[in-house]
Amino acid sequence: MHDNLRNFSTFAVQIAKEAGSILKNGFGSTFSIQSKDGRHDLVTEYDQKVEHFLKEKIKIVYPEHEILAEESASGQFFTEKPCWIIDPLDGTVNFARSIPFFSISIALCIKNQIELGVVLNVMHDELFVAVRGHGAYLNGKKIESSKTQHLKEAILATGFPYDLIYNPNHCIEHFIEILRLGVPIRRMGSAAIDLCYVAAGRFDGFWEISLKPWDFCAGALIVEEAKGITGTINQHPLQPFITSSVVATNGHLYASLLKQLQLK
């Protein structure tokens, strides 16, 4: 592994763990909650506190790098510089309701390609890490996606957009078509963890129709380094600075899940 990538990885793991301690201390406590664009699109003071912490740490060590983070992002974004893509609290609704299932997601994009992904499943002390070309790891142990060969034998995960009432991109029909196959579906509330669970072979596949870069960049690399496949519903590669549909599976189910999702 190139020394720079090793240093980036060590740094990202360290700040993820420190940020995780902030969320652990705040979990179940009394804190302010605000609504953003929809009834369940929430932001808590801990989203903002952790984002501030991560950005401050990055700027001290890598002042020349750019940062794209959920709570401070506005409008379209692109940079040629190395860029940290951060979700300080993926699963805010869970956190706000004292449901112990949420994560911190940190990715590093260099020359428009994600080179490093770190996802911390905070309350379960599960640290997922991938560096491009060097495999995916959970708490230091190498992981690979599942060997499930047929969609009807799979367990899948999904998420829904906050504007579900408008059924964007036929997401309700997608869900129904999968249900009609008799396939179990889990809805966990953190896309970053869903992707990591695909990488670890716990889920065989995941899809969601509209995710922001901070939702999927780290987790998608972890899937790819675990011998899984990622892309969009329209079969395009994922782009690090573009809101996108996301499909992720093990190495066997990608085509069959895509086919099912394109029925509508």
N, C-alpha and C positions, 0 to 999 in steps of 0.2 A: 504494500500500500504506500502511495506517495506520502511523504512526511507531512505535507500540508493537509491532506485529507485526514490523516491520523490525528493531527492536532485539532482540526475542525471537529472531528467526531468526539474526541475527549472533552473538548470545550462544551459542545452541545449536550452531551450526557450530563456533565456537571451542572450546567444551568437548568436543565430540565429537572434534575433531582432537587435542586434548591427551590425552584418554582413549585414543584410538587409539595414541598413542605409548607409553603404558603397556603396552598389550597387545602391541604389536610387540616391545618390549623383553623381555617375558615369554615370547613364543612360542618354543617349542623349548627352554626352560630347565627346570630342575628346580623343581617347586612342589608344594604339597600338593593332593590331590584327595580329595573326600569324596562319598559317595552320599547323595542326599536320599530320595525316596520309592520309587525303583526302581533296578534294577541299573545302568541307563544314564542315570538322572537325576542328573547330576553337578553339583557346584559346586567351583570351584577358588579358591585364594586370590586369583586375579586377578579373578574375578567380584566378590568382596567388596571388593578394593582399588579397582577402577574405580567400583563403586557408591558407595563412601565418597567418592571424589574428586568425582564428579558431584553428589552430594547436598550436599557441602560448598560447592562453587562456587555452586550454585543458592541455598542459604540465605544466602550472603554478599550476593549481588546482589538476590535476591527473597525476603527473609525472610518475607513475608506469604503466599507461595505454598505449596501442598501438594505432596508428592512421593509417588508410588506407584512403587516400584521392586521388582524381582523378589526380590532376596535378603532384603529386610526386610519384604515384604508378609505380612500375616496376616489371614485371615478376609475378610469382605465389606468393601468400601470404597466410599464415595461422598463427594463434597464439592462444594459450590457455589463454592468458591474456585478461582482458576486452579490447575491441577494439572499438574505434569510427570510423565509416565509413561515409565519408563526400563527398558530391558533393558541392563545393563552389558556383557553378553557373550552374544549370541544365537548359539548354535552351540558351547556349552561342550564337548560331546563331541569335536567337530572340533579345538578348541583343545587339549584334553587329549591328543589322539592326534597332535598336530603336523600336522593337516590344515589347510592355510592358507585356510579358508573360514569366516569368522565375522564378526559385525558388532556395532556399537553402535547401539541404537535409542532415539531421544528424541522424544517427542511432547508437545505442550502442549494441554491441554484447558481451554477457557473456556466456562462456562455449559453444560456437558455436551456440548460439540461440539469435536472435534479441529480446531484451527486451524493447527497447525504440525507438520510431520513431518521428521525428519532421520535418515537411516540411513547409517552409514559402513561400507562393505565394507573392513575394515581392511587386509588384506594386499594388496589390489589397488588401494588408494588411490582408491576410487570413492565419492564423496560425493553422495548423493541428498537433495534438499531440495524440500519443497513447502510453500507457504503457501496456505491456502484462498482460492480465487478468483484465484490468480496463477500457475497452472501448476506443472509438475514439472520439475526440473532434475537433470542429472547432470554434476558438475564444471562447473557454470555454463552448460551447454548444455541447451536445452529438449528434453524427451523426450515421446513419445507412445506409447501402447500399439499393438499390431500391428493390421493390417488383415485378418487371417485370418478368412474368412467361415464356414468349415465345421469342425466338431469333428474330423472324420476327417483334416483337414489340419493339425491343431494339434500343438504340443508343450506338454505340461503339466508342472506340478510339484506335488509333494505332500509331506506329512510324516506321521509316525505318532505316536500317543500312547505314552507310556512303558509304559502298561498294555495294549499291543497284544495280549498273550496272551489277554486277555478279550474281544477284538474289540468294543470299545465302539462303539455306534451303527453297527454293521455296516461298520466302516471297511475290513475286509479285502474284503468283497463290493464295496464302492465301487471299490477298487483293481482288482479282477478285472474288473468290468464295463467299466472304461475300457480295460484291456489287451485285452479281447476286441474292441474297436473297431480295434485295431492302432495305437493312438495312443502315440507315445513319451512316457515319463514320466521325469522327473528327480527325484531325492531328494537335495537339497543339504545339508540339515542346519541351515539358518537360515531361518525363515519370513520374517523381515524382508527378507532378500536375495531370497527367492523372490518376494515381493510387488513389490519394486523391479524385478526382472527382468521381471515382467509389465508394469510401467509403462514400461520401456524397450523393450518389444517383443521381448525375447529369448525369453520364454515367452508363450504365448497365454492361459494360464490357470493357476490354482493353487487347490487346496482342501486343507483339513485339518479334522478333525472337532472338535478341542478345543484352542483357543489362549487364552492369557491376554492381558489388555489390553496388556501390555508387548511381547508377541510381534507384535501386528498393528496397533496404533493408528497408528504413524508410517507404516508401509508401506501401509496401506489408504488413507490420505489421499493418499499419493504416487500410487497407482494411480488414484484418482478425479480427481486434478488432471492426470493424463496421459490423460484421456478414457476411462478404463476404468470398470468397474462392480464394486462389492463388495456383499456381503450374507452372510446365513447360508444354510445348506442349506435351511432352512425359509422362505426368502425374506423374512426380517426384516432391517431395517437393523442394522448393527453398532453396539453400544453400548460406550462407552469404558471402563466399569468392570465389564463382565460377561464371564466366560469363555464362549467362543462357538465354534461352527463358523464357518469363514471360506471364502467362495468369492470369487475375484477373477478377472476376465477382461478382455479387450479389450471394445470396445463392441458386438461382434457375437455372441459365443459364450456369453453368460451364461445365456440360457434353455436352450440345448441342453445345456450342462454340468450345469445344475441338474436337468434332466429325467433325465440319465444317473445322477446321484447319488441321485435319489429312487426308483430302481428297487427298492431294498431298504429 
